[in-house]
Amino acid sequence: MNDIVQTIKQEKQVYISTILMMALFTFLFLGIEYLFVDMISLSTSSKHSVWAQNCMLGMSSLGFLLFPIYNRIFKQKHEKIKIIFFSLITIICIFVIYNHLSYQITFIAGLILFLTLGFLGSVTFYKAANILQNSQYLARFVGVSYMIGIIFQFLNNNLVSSRIVEVCILSIVMFIFMIILNNQKTQAFNQYNEKHDSNIRSVMISLILLIILMSCVFSTLDNAVTLVHASGVVDIGQLPRILLALSGLIAGIIFDFQNRKFMCPVMYCMMLLSTLCIIVLKFSEPFLIGLIIFYMTAGFFVVFFTTSFMELSYYTYYPDLWAGLGRALNNMTAALFTTYSLKIVSLHTDIKMTIYIVLLYVLISMITFVYIYQRNKMTERITSVNKERSKEERLALIQNEFSFTPRETEVFDCLVSCEDSIQMIADHLYISKRTLERYISSIYKKTGVKSRIGLINIYNQKT
């Protein structure tokens, strides 16, 4: 019983550090983006600042896509060197942006910095997806971490009056983040074994299209808000930003209801609010109303695409690519859609704006229907396949997946099937405690987990 209590405590610590890891990444990305826009706007127009910002988002998408390639070449090698290298690169670029020697130097430093941030973000979501793969509260973890990251940024913007102090805080947090990221150890992904299932491919395609279309809406909204911020009319770091944090938390709680069955329908309703937000920002005088609607819906969207792709990564060949693909698609769409979205925001013809909104919403409605249908079909298929497996079949799958010996399989079965202490299991198997510990050590090494709860999670994934 003491072993179970100890492993539960270890699992809680891992979950807390995972939330903190994702929260710090959110804080760093948004904080550095905020800093970059402020610095670059000192030497260019507000519209060009928006263009430069979206170039940075595009570069971060490239960084997201580089990690899967890096992961296959180097795997877990050179971890300490990686920490030192990325920490130095990011901190140097942060200070170069802060000094703003010229537009060109600031822009180049931004490209390097956001490429690195994209890479680190891909690592973050891959490790988070790996650790949370058996949790029924995946969206809640994402929502809580997003809320914490936004609150950190809000406090940094509003309590720190000195720009150099703010830059130093970003640099220190970056170093802490790198240490936490390195200490998060991954285990084997327990993936659904029918990876050639055409239904899963349909879910992948429809989700990609859905996120791209939704990103077009939020890119338009974000550019409208950034234009006002860069012009100095409104500081978007003030109190309304708390709504963004709260919406992320609420989204996580709502999305997890009934195993995230209603996550997409809820997000669809939020999209209706988003399209109304474009109308408010374009045709209504009070900017604050549009800003409030924007933050209410944006938090839901971030939690939606992050959770959706992390969840989908469990059923793919390349989880290190799919876990962070939501953020990459969102950023890439924002970068490629910049010119057109700026034209939309600047339109003086009501008819063209209305046509754009209606067309986008119709497309989103169609893809949403397809995605909901395919996702429900995929979930039912996976559930039916898993229910057909007996205990012996599950143990055989695990034995083949991790190359267990027959004795290791027997030990694994005891560890996940009862709450007995190590000594009691050793007595049951008629072996010494030291011999049993050797078997357990070998099982941990082969599975990549470090606790009994981790083994139970592996077993439950096969049920």
KESEFI-281767 format. One record per residue (C-alpha): residue number from 1; residue in one letter; z, x, y. Coordinates in steps of 0.02 Angstrom, whole numbers, always signed. Layout:
N
+-------+--------+--------+--------+--------+
! rolum ! vexmar !     pz !     px !     py !
+-------+--------+--------+--------+--------+
!   NUM !      A !      Z !      X !      Y !
...
+-------+--------+--------+--------+--------+
END
This chain:
463
+-------+--------+--------+--------+--------+
! rolum ! vexmar !     pz !     px !     py !
+-------+--------+--------+--------+--------+
!     1 !      M !     +0 !     +0 !     +0 !
!     2 !      N !    +40 !   +144 !   +117 !
!     3 !      D !   -134 !   +214 !    +85 !
!     4 !      I !   -213 !    +50 !   +139 !
!     5 !      V !   -107 !    +42 !   +297 !
!     6 !      Q !   -151 !   +222 !   +339 !
!     7 !      T !   -337 !   +194 !   +314 !
!     8 !      I !   -332 !    +36 !   +422 !
!     9 !      K !   -252 !   +138 !   +561 !
!    10 !      Q !   -389 !   +268 !   +542 !
!    11 !      E !   -523 !   +133 !   +551 !
!    12 !      K !   -447 !    +62 !   +711 !
!    13 !      Q !   -450 !   +235 !   +790 !
!    14 !      V !   -633 !   +255 !   +741 !
!    15 !      Y !   -677 !    +84 !   +815 !
!    16 !      I !   -584 !   +122 !   +978 !
!    17 !      S !   -672 !   +290 !   +997 !
!    18 !      T !   -839 !   +204 !   +960 !
!    19 !      I !   -808 !    +77 !  +1098 !
!    20 !      L !   -759 !   +217 !  +1217 !
!    21 !      M !   -914 !   +317 !  +1170 !
!    22 !      M !  -1032 !   +172 !  +1212 !
!    23 !      A !   -931 !   +129 !  +1369 !
!    24 !      L !   -942 !   +307 !  +1436 !
!    25 !      F !  -1129 !   +312 !  +1405 !
!    26 !      T !  -1150 !   +149 !  +1503 !
!    27 !      F !  -1044 !   +218 !  +1644 !
!    28 !      L !  -1140 !   +382 !  +1650 !
!    29 !      F !  -1313 !   +304 !  +1642 !
!    30 !      L !  -1279 !   +173 !  +1776 !
!    31 !      G !  -1178 !   +293 !  +1884 !
!    32 !      I !  -1311 !   +427 !  +1880 !
!    33 !      E !  -1448 !   +298 !  +1912 !
!    34 !      Y !  -1349 !   +234 !  +2061 !
!    35 !      L !  -1327 !   +412 !  +2126 !
!    36 !      F !  -1512 !   +452 !  +2103 !
!    37 !      V !  -1570 !   +297 !  +2200 !
!    38 !      D !  -1450 !   +337 !  +2343 !
!    39 !      M !  -1508 !   +518 !  +2356 !
!    40 !      I !  -1694 !   +487 !  +2335 !
!    41 !      S !  -1692 !   +347 !  +2465 !
!    42 !      L !  -1637 !   +474 !  +2597 !
!    43 !      S !  -1813 !   +544 !  +2604 !
!    44 !      T !  -1927 !   +399 !  +2558 !
!    45 !      S !  -1953 !   +213 !  +2581 !
!    46 !      S !  -1860 !    +79 !  +2484 !
!    47 !      K !  -2016 !    +33 !  +2383 !
!    48 !      H !  -2046 !   +214 !  +2336 !
!    49 !      S !  -1862 !   +229 !  +2286 !
!    50 !      V !  -1890 !    +85 !  +2164 !
!    51 !      W !  -2044 !   +173 !  +2096 !
!    52 !      A !  -1946 !   +336 !  +2073 !
!    53 !      Q !  -1804 !   +242 !  +1988 !
!    54 !      N !  -1922 !   +165 !  +1862 !
!    55 !      C !  -2002 !   +333 !  +1828 !
!    56 !      M !  -1828 !   +391 !  +1777 !
!    57 !      L !  -1810 !   +241 !  +1662 !
!    58 !      G !  -1976 !   +284 !  +1581 !
!    59 !      M !  -1920 !   +464 !  +1554 !
!    60 !      S !  -1758 !   +403 !  +1474 !
!    61 !      S !  -1863 !   +299 !  +1352 !
!    62 !      L !  -1951 !   +457 !  +1299 !
!    63 !      G !  -1781 !   +536 !  +1269 !
!    64 !      F !  -1732 !   +388 !  +1160 !
!    65 !      L !  -1886 !   +415 !  +1053 !
!    66 !      L !  -1859 !   +603 !  +1037 !
!    67 !      F !  -1693 !   +589 !   +945 !
!    68 !      P !  -1764 !   +524 !   +779 !
!    69 !      I !  -1881 !   +674 !   +775 !
!    70 !      Y !  -1740 !   +794 !   +818 !
!    71 !      N !  -1628 !   +712 !   +687 !
!    72 !      R !  -1753 !   +744 !   +549 !
!    73 !      I !  -1779 !   +926 !   +596 !
!    74 !      F !  -1602 !   +984 !   +634 !
!    75 !      K !  -1492 !   +845 !   +560 !
!    76 !      Q !  -1309 !   +890 !   +594 !
!    77 !      K !  -1339 !  +1075 !   +629 !
!    78 !      H !  -1290 !  +1171 !   +785 !
!    79 !      E !  -1170 !  +1035 !   +848 !
!    80 !      K !  -1066 !  +1150 !   +960 !
!    81 !      I !  -1221 !  +1230 !  +1035 !
!    82 !      K !  -1291 !  +1057 !  +1067 !
!    83 !      I !  -1133 !  +1004 !  +1161 !
!    84 !      I !  -1137 !  +1158 !  +1273 !
!    85 !      F !  -1325 !  +1144 !  +1305 !
!    86 !      F !  -1331 !   +960 !  +1349 !
!    87 !      S !  -1171 !   +968 !  +1452 !
!    88 !      L !  -1238 !  +1112 !  +1557 !
!    89 !      I !  -1409 !  +1031 !  +1581 !
!    90 !      T !  -1339 !   +864 !  +1636 !
!    91 !      I !  -1204 !   +935 !  +1750 !
!    92 !      I !  -1327 !  +1055 !  +1836 !
!    93 !      C !  -1452 !   +913 !  +1864 !
!    94 !      I !  -1316 !   +800 !  +1934 !
!    95 !      F !  -1269 !   +930 !  +2065 !
!    96 !      V !  -1452 !   +965 !  +2106 !
!    97 !      I !  -1479 !   +779 !  +2139 !
!    98 !      Y !  -1321 !   +773 !  +2244 !
!    99 !      N !  -1377 !   +919 !  +2354 !
!   100 !      H !  -1549 !   +838 !  +2379 !
!   101 !      L !  -1638 !   +996 !  +2434 !
!   102 !      S !  -1803 !   +903 !  +2441 !
!   103 !      Y !  -1886 !   +749 !  +2371 !
!   104 !      Q !  -1984 !   +850 !  +2243 !
!   105 !      I !  -1833 !   +947 !  +2178 !
!   106 !      T !  -1727 !   +789 !  +2167 !
!   107 !      F !  -1866 !   +700 !  +2074 !
!   108 !      I !  -1890 !   +841 !  +1947 !
!   109 !      A !  -1703 !   +856 !  +1918 !
!   110 !      G !  -1699 !   +669 !  +1889 !
!   111 !      L !  -1837 !   +679 !  +1759 !
!   112 !      I !  -1744 !   +813 !  +1661 !
!   113 !      L !  -1578 !   +722 !  +1677 !
!   114 !      F !  -1642 !   +552 !  +1620 !
!   115 !      L !  -1739 !   +630 !  +1476 !
!   116 !      T !  -1573 !   +703 !  +1418 !
!   117 !      L !  -1480 !   +540 !  +1448 !
!   118 !      G !  -1608 !   +446 !  +1344 !
!   119 !      F !  -1585 !   +569 !  +1201 !
!   120 !      L !  -1395 !   +554 !  +1210 !
!   121 !      G !  -1408 !   +365 !  +1220 !
!   122 !      S !  -1510 !   +360 !  +1060 !
!   123 !      V !  -1377 !   +467 !   +973 !
!   124 !      T !  -1241 !   +352 !  +1041 !
!   125 !      F !  -1317 !   +189 !   +975 !
!   126 !      Y !  -1365 !   +268 !   +809 !
!   127 !      K !  -1187 !   +327 !   +778 !
!   128 !      A !  -1114 !   +163 !   +840 !
!   129 !      A !  -1229 !    +62 !   +727 !
!   130 !      N !  -1181 !   +174 !   +581 !
!   131 !      I !   -994 !   +154 !   +609 !
!   132 !      L !  -1003 !    -34 !   +642 !
!   133 !      Q !  -1128 !    -76 !   +506 !
!   134 !      N !  -1004 !   -180 !   +405 !
!   135 !      S !   -915 !   -262 !   +551 !
!   136 !      Q !   -934 !   -448 !   +581 !
!   137 !      Y !   -895 !   -417 !   +766 !
!   138 !      L !  -1043 !   -306 !   +810 !
!   139 !      A !  -1090 !   -402 !   +969 !
!   140 !      R !   -908 !   -406 !  +1022 !
!   141 !      F !   -894 !   -217 !  +1009 !
!   142 !      V !  -1054 !   -199 !  +1111 !
!   143 !      G !   -994 !   -324 !  +1241 !
!   144 !      V !   -822 !   -244 !  +1262 !
!   145 !      S !   -895 !    -70 !  +1280 !
!   146 !      Y !  -1022 !   -132 !  +1408 !
!   147 !      M !   -884 !   -218 !  +1508 !
!   148 !      I !   -778 !    -60 !  +1509 !
!   149 !      G !   -926 !    +46 !  +1564 !
!   150 !      I !   -968 !    -72 !  +1707 !
!   151 !      I !   -786 !    -77 !  +1764 !
!   152 !      F !   -779 !   +113 !  +1762 !
!   153 !      Q !   -933 !   +119 !  +1872 !
!   154 !      F !   -865 !    -15 !  +1989 !
!   155 !      L !   -702 !    +82 !  +2012 !
!   156 !      N !   -796 !   +245 !  +2037 !
!   157 !      N !   -906 !   +167 !  +2171 !
!   158 !      N !   -768 !    +77 !  +2265 !
!   159 !      L !   -614 !   +187 !  +2249 !
!   160 !      V !   -698 !   +356 !  +2271 !
!   161 !      S !   -757 !   +376 !  +2450 !
!   162 !      S !   -812 !   +557 !  +2438 !
!   163 !      R !   -984 !   +586 !  +2362 !
!   164 !      I !   -937 !   +759 !  +2297 !
!   165 !      V !   -784 !   +687 !  +2209 !
!   166 !      E !   -893 !   +554 !  +2131 !
!   167 !      V !  -1013 !   +687 !  +2069 !
!   168 !      C !   -869 !   +789 !  +1997 !
!   169 !      I !   -805 !   +635 !  +1906 !
!   170 !      L !   -977 !   +605 !  +1830 !
!   171 !      S !   -982 !   +786 !  +1772 !
!   172 !      I !   -809 !   +781 !  +1694 !
!   173 !      V !   -844 !   +615 !  +1607 !
!   174 !      M !  -1006 !   +687 !  +1541 !
!   175 !      F !   -912 !   +830 !  +1459 !
!   176 !      I !   -782 !   +711 !  +1384 !
!   177 !      F !   -921 !   +598 !  +1322 !
!   178 !      M !  -1007 !   +744 !  +1234 !
!   179 !      I !   -846 !   +789 !  +1143 !
!   180 !      I !   -818 !   +610 !  +1084 !
!   181 !      L !  -1001 !   +595 !  +1032 !
!   182 !      N !   -989 !   +752 !   +929 !
!   183 !      N !   -828 !   +697 !   +843 !
!   184 !      Q !   -903 !   +531 !   +785 !
!   185 !      K !   -953 !   +566 !   +605 !
!   186 !      T !  -1083 !   +459 !   +519 !
!   187 !      Q !  -1092 !   +398 !   +341 !
!   188 !      A !  -1234 !   +337 !   +233 !
!   189 !      F !  -1323 !   +181 !   +294 !
!   190 !      N !  -1304 !    +42 !   +165 !
!   191 !      Q !  -1472 !    -37 !   +187 !
!   192 !      Y !  -1550 !   -192 !   +112 !
!   193 !      N !  -1654 !   -123 !    -30 !
!   194 !      E !  -1813 !   -227 !     -4 !
!   195 !      K !  -1878 !   -122 !   +139 !
!   196 !      H !  -2057 !   -179 !   +113 !
!   197 !      D !  -2011 !   -360 !   +144 !
!   198 !      S !  -2148 !   -431 !   +256 !
!   199 !      N !  -2021 !   -551 !   +332 !
!   200 !      I !  -1921 !   -404 !   +400 !
!   201 !      R !  -2078 !   -332 !   +477 !
!   202 !      S !  -2110 !   -501 !   +560 !
!   203 !      V !  -1934 !   -496 !   +632 !
!   204 !      M !  -1965 !   -320 !   +698 !
!   205 !      I !  -2128 !   -367 !   +784 !
!   206 !      S !  -2065 !   -530 !   +859 !
!   207 !      L !  -1905 !   -446 !   +922 !
!   208 !      I !  -2004 !   -306 !  +1005 !
!   209 !      L !  -2119 !   -431 !  +1093 !
!   210 !      L !  -1970 !   -538 !  +1145 !
!   211 !      I !  -1875 !   -392 !  +1222 !
!   212 !      I !  -2032 !   -332 !  +1314 !
!   213 !      L !  -2061 !   -504 !  +1391 !
!   214 !      M !  -1878 !   -528 !  +1435 !
!   215 !      S !  -1877 !   -353 !  +1511 !
!   216 !      C !  -2021 !   -405 !  +1624 !
!   217 !      V !  -1909 !   -542 !  +1696 !
!   218 !      F !  -1758 !   -430 !  +1718 !
!   219 !      S !  -1865 !   -288 !  +1785 !
!   220 !      T !  -1928 !   -404 !  +1921 !
!   221 !      L !  -1750 !   -457 !  +1962 !
!   222 !      D !  -1685 !   -278 !  +1960 !
!   223 !      N !  -1824 !   -218 !  +2076 !
!   224 !      A !  -1787 !   -360 !  +2197 !
!   225 !      V !  -1604 !   -312 !  +2201 !
!   226 !      T !  -1642 !   -125 !  +2214 !
!   227 !      L !  -1758 !   -154 !  +2361 !
!   228 !      V !  -1618 !   -238 !  +2457 !
!   229 !      H !  -1492 !   -104 !  +2405 !
!   230 !      A !  -1607 !    +40 !  +2454 !
!   231 !      S !  -1638 !    -40 !  +2623 !
!   232 !      G !  -1450 !    -39 !  +2655 !
!   233 !      V !  -1434 !   -227 !  +2683 !
!   234 !      V !  -1317 !   -256 !  +2536 !
!   235 !      D !  -1214 !   -134 !  +2430 !
!   236 !      I !  -1235 !   -196 !  +2251 !
!   237 !      G !  -1085 !    -94 !  +2195 !
!   238 !      Q !   -965 !   -217 !  +2276 !
!   239 !      L !   -865 !   -360 !  +2200 !
!   240 !      P !  -1009 !   -467 !  +2128 !
!   241 !      R !  -1041 !   -327 !  +2003 !
!   242 !      I !   -882 !   -378 !  +1911 !
!   243 !      L !   -983 !   -529 !  +1852 !
!   244 !      L !  -1094 !   -409 !  +1756 !
!   245 !      A !   -943 !   -342 !  +1661 !
!   246 !      L !   -875 !   -516 !  +1625 !
!   247 !      S !  -1044 !   -582 !  +1567 !
!   248 !      G !  -1057 !   -437 !  +1444 !
!   249 !      L !   -887 !   -479 !  +1371 !
!   250 !      I !   -923 !   -665 !  +1360 !
!   251 !      A !  -1092 !   -630 !  +1280 !
!   252 !      G !  -1012 !   -525 !  +1144 !
!   253 !      I !   -886 !   -661 !  +1101 !
!   254 !      I !  -1016 !   -802 !  +1100 !
!   255 !      F !  -1150 !   -704 !  +1007 !
!   256 !      D !  -1036 !   -662 !   +858 !
!   257 !      F !  -1007 !   -847 !   +822 !
!   258 !      Q !  -1061 !   -888 !   +643 !
!   259 !      N !  -1128 !   -714 !   +608 !
!   260 !      R !  -1237 !   -712 !   +765 !
!   261 !      K !  -1338 !   -863 !   +707 !
!   262 !      F !  -1347 !   -935 !   +883 !
!   263 !      M !  -1367 !   -771 !   +977 !
!   264 !      C !  -1551 !   -794 !  +1016 !
!   265 !      P !  -1540 !   -979 !  +1068 !
!   266 !      V !  -1399 !   -935 !  +1188 !
!   267 !      M !  -1502 !   -792 !  +1259 !
!   268 !      Y !  -1648 !   -911 !  +1281 !
!   269 !      C !  -1539 !  -1022 !  +1391 !
!   270 !      M !  -1491 !   -869 !  +1493 !
!   271 !      M !  -1676 !   -833 !  +1518 !
!   272 !      L !  -1695 !  -1003 !  +1598 !
!   273 !      L !  -1561 !   -953 !  +1723 !
!   274 !      S !  -1652 !   -788 !  +1751 !
!   275 !      T !  -1816 !   -872 !  +1797 !
!   276 !      L !  -1719 !   -983 !  +1917 !
!   277 !      C !  -1644 !   -824 !  +1988 !
!   278 !      I !  -1818 !   -758 !  +2032 !
!   279 !      I !  -1850 !   -918 !  +2128 !
!   280 !      V !  -1683 !   -903 !  +2219 !
!   281 !      L !  -1712 !   -722 !  +2265 !
!   282 !      K !  -1889 !   -759 !  +2324 !
!   283 !      F !  -1873 !   -924 !  +2415 !
!   284 !      S !  -1688 !   -946 !  +2459 !
!   285 !      E !  -1602 !   -865 !  +2607 !
!   286 !      P !  -1430 !   -820 !  +2533 !
!   287 !      F !  -1459 !   -660 !  +2435 !
!   288 !      L !  -1284 !   -671 !  +2360 !
!   289 !      I !  -1327 !   -826 !  +2258 !
!   290 !      G !  -1472 !   -739 !  +2173 !
!   291 !      L !  -1365 !   -584 !  +2146 !
!   292 !      I !  -1230 !   -685 !  +2058 !
!   293 !      I !  -1356 !   -769 !  +1942 !
!   294 !      F !  -1436 !   -600 !  +1907 !
!   295 !      Y !  -1273 !   -519 !  +1854 !
!   296 !      M !  -1220 !   -670 !  +1750 !
!   297 !      T !  -1380 !   -662 !  +1646 !
!   298 !      A !  -1407 !   -473 !  +1644 !
!   299 !      G !  -1247 !   -441 !  +1547 !
!   300 !      F !  -1302 !   -564 !  +1413 !
!   301 !      F !  -1472 !   -479 !  +1401 !
!   302 !      V !  -1400 !   -303 !  +1379 !
!   303 !      V !  -1281 !   -359 !  +1241 !
!   304 !      F !  -1423 !   -459 !  +1160 !
!   305 !      F !  -1551 !   -320 !  +1144 !
!   306 !      T !  -1421 !   -188 !  +1100 !
!   307 !      T !  -1342 !   -294 !   +962 !
!   308 !      S !  -1509 !   -358 !   +895 !
!   309 !      F !  -1583 !   -185 !   +868 !
!   310 !      M !  -1421 !   -110 !   +801 !
!   311 !      E !  -1413 !   -252 !   +674 !
!   312 !      L !  -1597 !   -236 !   +629 !
!   313 !      S !  -1579 !    -48 !   +601 !
!   314 !      Y !  -1482 !    -82 !   +440 !
!   315 !      Y !  -1641 !   -150 !   +358 !
!   316 !      T !  -1764 !    -13 !   +408 !
!   317 !      Y !  -1817 !   +156 !   +345 !
!   318 !      Y !  -1776 !   +238 !   +512 !
!   319 !      P !  -1608 !   +173 !   +578 !
!   320 !      D !  -1597 !   +320 !   +700 !
!   321 !      L !  -1754 !   +251 !   +786 !
!   322 !      W !  -1715 !    +65 !   +781 !
!   323 !      A !  -1531 !    +71 !   +831 !
!   324 !      G !  -1572 !   +124 !  +1010 !
!   325 !      L !  -1746 !    +50 !  +1024 !
!   326 !      G !  -1686 !    -99 !  +1126 !
!   327 !      R !  -1633 !    +11 !  +1270 !
!   328 !      A !  -1792 !   +114 !  +1255 !
!   329 !      L !  -1904 !    -40 !  +1262 !
!   330 !      N !  -1809 !   -111 !  +1409 !
!   331 !      N !  -1822 !    +51 !  +1507 !
!   332 !      M !  -2005 !    +80 !  +1461 !
!   333 !      T !  -2054 !    -97 !  +1511 !
!   334 !      A !  -1965 !    -74 !  +1677 !
!   335 !      A !  -2060 !    +89 !  +1707 !
!   336 !      L !  -2232 !    +21 !  +1661 !
!   337 !      F !  -2206 !   -147 !  +1747 !
!   338 !      T !  -2144 !    -72 !  +1911 !
!   339 !      T !  -2303 !    -87 !  +2013 !
!   340 !      Y !  -2340 !   -264 !  +1960 !
!   341 !      S !  -2160 !   -324 !  +1978 !
!   342 !      L !  -2153 !   -252 !  +2155 !
!   343 !      K !  -2309 !   -351 !  +2196 !
!   344 !      I !  -2228 !   -507 !  +2124 !
!   345 !      V !  -2072 !   -483 !  +2229 !
!   346 !      S !  -2181 !   -455 !  +2384 !
!   347 !      L !  -2295 !   -604 !  +2357 !
!   348 !      H !  -2311 !   -722 !  +2504 !
!   349 !      T !  -2406 !   -854 !  +2403 !
!   350 !      D !  -2294 !   -982 !  +2320 !
!   351 !      I !  -2428 !  -1036 !  +2195 !
!   352 !      K !  -2453 !   -862 !  +2123 !
!   353 !      M !  -2265 !   -838 !  +2104 !
!   354 !      T !  -2248 !  -1006 !  +2017 !
!   355 !      I !  -2392 !   -968 !  +1897 !
!   356 !      Y !  -2313 !   -801 !  +1853 !
!   357 !      I !  -2143 !   -879 !  +1816 !
!   358 !      V !  -2213 !  -1022 !  +1712 !
!   359 !      L !  -2329 !   -910 !  +1611 !
!   360 !      L !  -2191 !   -786 !  +1572 !
!   361 !      Y !  -2070 !   -921 !  +1521 !
!   362 !      V !  -2198 !  -1006 !  +1406 !
!   363 !      L !  -2233 !   -841 !  +1318 !
!   364 !      I !  -2047 !   -806 !  +1298 !
!   365 !      S !  -2022 !   -981 !  +1227 !
!   366 !      M !  -2157 !   -956 !  +1096 !
!   367 !      I !  -2095 !   -785 !  +1040 !
!   368 !      T !  -1914 !   -846 !  +1038 !
!   369 !      F !  -1959 !   -985 !   +918 !
!   370 !      V !  -2049 !   -863 !   +802 !
!   371 !      Y !  -1906 !   -738 !   +807 !
!   372 !      I !  -1771 !   -868 !   +770 !
!   373 !      Y !  -1870 !   -936 !   +623 !
!   374 !      Q !  -1907 !   -763 !   +550 !
!   375 !      R !  -1729 !   -699 !   +575 !
!   376 !      N !  -1652 !   -851 !   +490 !
!   377 !      K !  -1775 !   -830 !   +347 !
!   378 !      M !  -1730 !   -645 !   +331 !
!   379 !      T !  -1543 !   -683 !   +332 !
!   380 !      E !  -1561 !   -816 !   +196 !
!   381 !      R !  -1665 !   -699 !    +89 !
!   382 !      I !  -1541 !   -555 !   +101 !
!   383 !      T !  -1395 !   -671 !    +65 !
!   384 !      S !  -1481 !   -746 !    -88 !
!   385 !      V !  -1524 !   -574 !   -158 !
!   386 !      N !  -1348 !   -510 !   -134 !
!   387 !      K !  -1268 !   -664 !   -213 !
!   388 !      E !  -1367 !   -635 !   -372 !
!   389 !      R !  -1286 !   -466 !   -402 !
!   390 !      S !  -1142 !   -452 !   -523 !
!   391 !      K !  -1002 !   -326 !   -503 !
!   392 !      E !  -1084 !   -212 !   -631 !
!   393 !      E !  -1250 !   -220 !   -539 !
!   394 !      R !  -1168 !   -176 !   -374 !
!   395 !      L !  -1079 !    -28 !   -451 !
!   396 !      A !  -1241 !    +28 !   -532 !
!   397 !      L !  -1331 !    +21 !   -364 !
!   398 !      I !  -1194 !   +123 !   -283 !
!   399 !      Q !  -1192 !   +248 !   -426 !
!   400 !      N !  -1380 !   +276 !   -411 !
!   401 !      E !  -1377 !   +282 !   -221 !
!   402 !      F !  -1241 !   +415 !   -210 !
!   403 !      S !  -1271 !   +504 !   -377 !
!   404 !      F !  -1097 !   +468 !   -444 !
!   405 !      T !  -1046 !   +527 !   -616 !
!   406 !      P !   -982 !   +391 !   -734 !
!   407 !      R !   -803 !   +447 !   -701 !
!   408 !      E !   -830 !   +446 !   -512 !
!   409 !      T !   -899 !   +268 !   -527 !
!   410 !      E !   -742 !   +218 !   -622 !
!   411 !      V !   -632 !   +296 !   -488 !
!   412 !      F !   -735 !   +212 !   -350 !
!   413 !      D !   -711 !    +44 !   -436 !
!   414 !      C !   -522 !    +66 !   -440 !
!   415 !      L !   -516 !   +118 !   -257 !
!   416 !      V !   -611 !    -34 !   -194 !
!   417 !      S !   -544 !   -164 !   -317 !
!   418 !      C !   -357 !   -147 !   -292 !
!   419 !      E !   -224 !    -93 !   -168 !
!   420 !      D !   -134 !    +24 !   -289 !
!   421 !      S !    -76 !   +194 !   -229 !
!   422 !      I !   -163 !   +353 !   -284 !
!   423 !      Q !    -26 !   +390 !   -411 !
!   424 !      M !    -38 !   +216 !   -486 !
!   425 !      I !   -228 !   +232 !   -504 !
!   426 !      A !   -205 !   +404 !   -585 !
!   427 !      D !    -83 !   +329 !   -710 !
!   428 !      H !   -203 !   +186 !   -746 !
!   429 !      L !   -345 !   +309 !   -781 !
!   430 !      Y !   -231 !   +426 !   -881 !
!   431 !      I !   -268 !   +576 !   -771 !
!   432 !      S !   -161 !   +683 !   -656 !
!   433 !      K !   -146 !   +644 !   -472 !
!   434 !      R !   -227 !   +812 !   -428 !
!   435 !      T !   -376 !   +775 !   -540 !
!   436 !      L !   -395 !   +603 !   -460 !
!   437 !      E !   -390 !   +681 !   -287 !
!   438 !      R !   -533 !   +796 !   -336 !
!   439 !      Y !   -636 !   +645 !   -389 !
!   440 !      I !   -594 !   +556 !   -227 !
!   441 !      S !   -641 !   +710 !   -125 !
!   442 !      S !   -810 !   +717 !   -214 !
!   443 !      I !   -838 !   +530 !   -183 !
!   444 !      Y !   -799 !   +549 !     +2 !
!   445 !      K !   -918 !   +696 !    +14 !
!   446 !      K !  -1060 !   +603 !    -71 !
!   447 !      T !  -1039 !   +442 !    +28 !
!   448 !      G !  -1004 !   +525 !   +195 !
!   449 !      V !   -847 !   +421 !   +227 !
!   450 !      K !   -670 !   +485 !   +251 !
!   451 !      S !   -562 !   +335 !   +207 !
!   452 !      R !   -533 !   +205 !    +74 !
!   453 !      I !   -583 !    +68 !   +196 !
!   454 !      G !   -750 !   +157 !   +216 !
!   455 !      L !   -777 !   +145 !    +27 !
!   456 !      I !   -730 !    -39 !    +30 !
!   457 !      N !   -860 !    -66 !   +167 !
!   458 !      I !   -993 !    +17 !    +59 !
!   459 !      Y !   -948 !    -95 !    -87 !
!   460 !      N !   -947 !   -253 !    +20 !
!   461 !      Q !  -1119 !   -211 !    +86 !
!   462 !      K !  -1186 !   -233 !    -90 !
!   463 !      T !  -1104 !   -404 !   -114 !
+-------+--------+--------+--------+--------+
END
